[in-house]
Amino acid sequence: MNGATTKNKTEITPLGVNKIRRLFSVGSEITELAEEVLEELGEYKQEFLLGLEKSVKEAKGGKLKKIKSLKDLK
């Protein structure tokens, strides 16, 4: 992998800040496009939409739990 970060016992090659920014930007664009397509096609299930509404209300009401790691969710 040319320019990719690899970690093993002998070598670490940094990817670079600009490439990481581009990667996040592309990932974000793909996510937004997928959401738009799913919404236009009506592919979101009612159960998902209700759960999303509930989550937004809880977040706005201050009912949040800060975590430092995904392991904290267990």
URGIMO-V585141 format. One record per helix or strand. SS is the DSSP state (H for helix, E for strand). FROM is the first residue (numbers start at 1). TO is the last residue. Records with the same first field share a line. If there is no record, write none. Layout:
SS->FROM-TO / FROM-TO
This chain:
E->7-7 / 12-12
H->17-41 / 46-60 / 70-73
